[in-house]
Amino acid sequence: MQKSILIIGACGQIGTELTLKLRELYGEECVVASDIREGSDSLMQSGPFELLDATNYEAVEDVILYHEIEEVYLMAAMLSATAEKFPERAWNLNMNSLFNVLNLAKENKINKIFWPSSIAVFGPNTPRDMTPQNSIMEPSTVYGISKLSGERWCEYYHNKYNVDVRSLRYPGLISWKTQPGGGTTDYAVEIYHDALSKGNYQCFLKEDTKLPMMFMDDAIRAAIELMDSDTGQIKVRSSYNLGAMSFSPKEISESIKQWLPDFSITYQPDFRQSIADTWPSSIDDSKAKEDWNWAAEFDLTKTTAEMINQLSKNF
Ligand SMILES: NC(=O)c1ccc[n+]([C@@H]2O[C@H](COP(=O)([O-])OP(=O)(O)OC[C@H]3O[C@@H](n4cnc5c(N)ncnc54)[C@H](O)[C@@H]3O)[C@@H](O)[C@H]2O)c1
């Protein structure tokens, strides 16, 4: 199937791997990467790239018209930990970039949008275990407030203007190809790097802080499967709960010790602990399973094996 795709924020943790996968599936020339900065060599050399500010409506429109773009994956955002330091900048980036693509779809300049939400839409009053699709949503972080507002606007644009926008509430994402971009779950990537390079890791969350997580291959596949599903299958137009595994820093360190028995971990919680304390510990994603057959493939054991195998090639 031939279609032209634009990824905005393509040089980040998800965007890099998403772009490479979409290019593999749909052809290099059909998938345009864009960001406010240049990305890794593998990304820059694998197909067309545009320097683009997601908050500049005219610039986004120009790129869309020039490349005759049909689908947009909007990955540009300020993540949870960084957003607490720059609340207004986070709000402006996260909301204006979304409004720009929603309005371009409303004007029929693009057909379909993928926009990631997050487990950060939940808050301290949400039931933490197996958090349901519809639950109390009172986020207490800047990032969570922007994601929940974004979800409401996505649903509104779909209901009011028939905009085909699709969304997933990603948990913390683990990848070996790209570094994480300032989130509260970044520890679950850093820990593998430090385990291999130093043999120890100082964790910024407490040992028993259990959070929902997902390996990047599952996250990318989920986005592409959601976008390729028939319109009739998509019953949720705010954002789907999406799950794979849940673990605490202690549990991930035990799983690393299966490979590196001398690995040790210490705990020095910082401001990110108070963000994690408001998030779910596990997610009920039965709606995604029911509507478009979502099934995760990576659990903690498989994730650790893949992370250690891939990262150890660099040491
Ligand atoms: N990584 C996770 O664990 C996670 C979890 C839940 C949701 N998400 C969501 O997924 C999306 C992508 O996350 P990520 O982890 O890849 O983030 P990231 O920070 O690694 O990447 C974001 C990219 O956006 C770019 N960007 C920033 N401002 C821009 C602008 N004005 N115009 C164009 N590009 C701009 C950055 O340069 C960066 O390359 C975000 O919406 C994020 O909220 C991520």
The ligand as a Gaussian input file, in Angstrom:
#p B3LYP/6-31G(d) Opt

LIG

0 1
 N        8.966000       7.805000      25.656000
 C        7.997000       7.494000      26.479000
 O        8.197000       6.710000      27.423000
 C        6.606000       8.020000      26.245000
 C        5.554000       7.539000      27.030000
 C        4.274000       8.057000      26.837000
 C        4.042000       8.968000      25.815000
 N        5.088000       9.421000      25.051000
 C        4.778000      10.420000      24.018000
 O        5.303000      10.038000      22.762000
 C        5.732000      11.208000      22.019000
 C        7.197000      11.060000      21.639000
 O        7.945000      10.827000      22.808000
 P        9.516000      10.591000      22.786000
 O        9.838000       9.773000      23.990000
 O        9.963000      10.147000      21.453000
 O       10.015000      12.080000      23.074000
 P       11.457000      12.715000      22.811000
 O       11.613000      13.852000      23.746000
 O       12.502000      11.649000      22.793000
 O       11.292000      13.260000      21.332000
 C       10.522000      14.381000      21.012000
 C       11.094000      15.003000      19.751000
 O       10.339000      16.176000      19.459000
 C       11.242000      17.158000      19.008000
 N       10.664000      18.489000      19.178000
 C       10.611000      19.235000      20.312000
 N       10.042000      20.423000      20.054000
 C        9.723000      20.421000      18.740000
 C        9.106000      21.350000      17.878000
 N        8.709000      22.570000      18.309000
 N        8.937000      21.021000      16.584000
 C        9.346000      19.816000      16.110000
 N        9.944000      18.892000      16.890000
 C       10.117000      19.189000      18.180000
 C       12.505000      16.966000      19.821000
 O       13.630000      17.545000      19.177000
 C       12.558000      15.440000      19.899000
 O       13.344000      14.899000      18.860000
 C        5.433000      12.393000      22.946000
 O        4.154000      12.908000      22.634000
 C        5.402000      11.770000      24.314000
 O        4.622000      12.517000      25.184000
 C        6.349000       8.972000      25.245000

